[in-house]
Amino acid sequence: SQAGEVGCVVLASFGADRESRLAIPAPSRPDAPPPEHLPALAAPPGLIPEFTRHFEYRFATQTLPYTGTGDGTLTGWCRFRNAPEPAGPGHVASLVDCWPAPIVSVLPEPAPVSSLVWGLELVDPDPGAPADGWWLFQGATDAARGGYAHWHAALWDPTGRLAALSRQTAAVYW
């Protein structure tokens, strides 16, 4: 809450692995140039949110946020600047949520984008995954109109294992 008003409601569901005959493999990590071959994100303070200083980014898509030339998708590598060891569920949530909404690649100029609804699923996070390794993010806009964008994303750990799925609805002020 903030100023006596509800700002966020969280619903969490937890479950332990159990015996099952159901086994469908998670999607494989998409091909992307290695992060070492991509330029680091460099943005002057005030242009991007303050929390992004805790992460390193390497965009693997041809278009960047606010270039007006994108198709509503973003793919890239990220990692913590000062990594905790090992990465826990909260760190995985931070890594999948540190990216801008993919719709920003379509926008020709900076504009506020604010999450309204966020669903996060921790698919199979490795409790020993190195937080200082490069994690691959891929997000795509499903639809956008009337000042709202709907999108989904996935995050793979440094070993290529699917760690999280995310779905958001955001207000776009452009």
N, C-alpha and C positions, 0 to 999 in steps of 0.2 A: 504494500500500500504506500501511497505517497499523498501527503496533505489530506489524510483521512479518506482517500478514495482508493478503491480497488484498481490496481494497475495491471495485475497479472493473476491468472488462475492456472494452477498446474494440476494435471491429472497424471498420475504415474501408475504403471502396472508392472509388476515384477514376477518373474517365474523362473524356476530352475529347469535345467534340461531334464527330459524324461524319456522313457523308452518310446520309440515310434518307428514305424516302417516307412514313414514319409521322409524322403531325402531328395530335394531338388537343389542342385548346386547354385550358388550365388553367381551373379554375372561376373565375368572376368574383368579385370582392370583394363580400361581402354588403352590403346597405344598413345603415347605422348612422348615428345622429345624429353630426354633426361633433364632434370632441373639445372644441372651444371652447364648445360648448353643454352640456357635461356637467361635473358637479362633480369636482374633484380628489380622489383617495383620500387621506384623512387618517386615520392610525392612530397611536396612541401607541406609542412605542418599546417593544419587548418583546412586542407583540401580533402583529406580523408578522415574518417573517424579516429579519435585518439586511441582507442583500444587496438587498432591495427599495428601499433608500434611493437606489440608483443609477438608479432608473427613475421616470418619471411614469406614472400610470395614470388612465384614464377608463373606468369601467365603462359599457357601452352596454346591458346587460341590466337588466331590471326587478328582479332579485334579486341580492343580494350574497352573498359567502361567509359561511357560518355563520349564515344567516338562517332556515334550515329551510323555506324557501318556494320553492326553486328546483326545476328539473327536471333538474339534472345538466349544464346547459350554462352557458357563460360567453362573452360577447363584449365586447370593449373595445379601446381604443386604448392604446398604450404608446410611450414614447420614452426615450432616455437623458437624464439630467439634465445630464451633461457629455459631450456627444457627441463621439466620434472622427469624423474625416472621412477618407475616406468609410467607410461600413459594409462590413466584410469578413465572410467566412463565420463567424468566431467571434462577431461582433456579432449576426448573424442568429440564431445558435444561442442566444445570451443572451436575445434578445428573445422568442423562442418559448418559452423555458424559464423566464422570469421570472414567469409566471402561475401561480396555484394550480391544482391539479387541479380540473376542473369539478365533480366530485362534492361539493366543499365547499359548493356552493350548497344542497345537500340537507340538510346537517348543521345542527342547531339551535344548536350551540355549537362553539367552537374544539376541534379534536382533531388530533393528529399525522397527517400523510399523508406517506409516504416512497416515492419512486420505487424500483421493483425492476428494471424493464426499460424502457429508453428507446431508441426508434428515431427517428432524425432524417434527413430527406431534404431536401437543399437542391435545390429544384425548378428555379428559374431566378432566383437572386439577381442583381440588377443591381449590378455592382461599383462603380458610381458613385452608388448610392442614398444619399440624405442620412440619416445616422444621427440627426440632430437633428429629423427629421420624425416625424409620427405614423404608426405601423405598426398595422394592425388584426389582432387575434387573435380566433379563434373556436374554442372547444373544446367537445366533447360527450362525455358518458359513454356507452359502449356497453353496459356491464354492470357490476353490482356485487353481490357477495355473498360471504359467508364471510370478511369482513375484507379483501377485495381489490376494486379498481376498475380497469376497463380503459377507456381513453379515447383519442380522437384529436383533433388540432388542426391548424389552418392559420394561416399568417401572411402578410399582404400588405404590401408596401412602401408608402411614401407616394404612389407613383404609381398604386397599385391592382394592381400586378403580384404574382402569387403567388410568394413567396420560399421558403417552407418548409412541409413537412408533418411532423407529429410523431405518434408513437403511444407510449403508456406503459401500464404496469401498475404499480399502486401499492398498498402496504399501507395500509389505513385503520384507525386505532386508535380506533374508536368503536363 
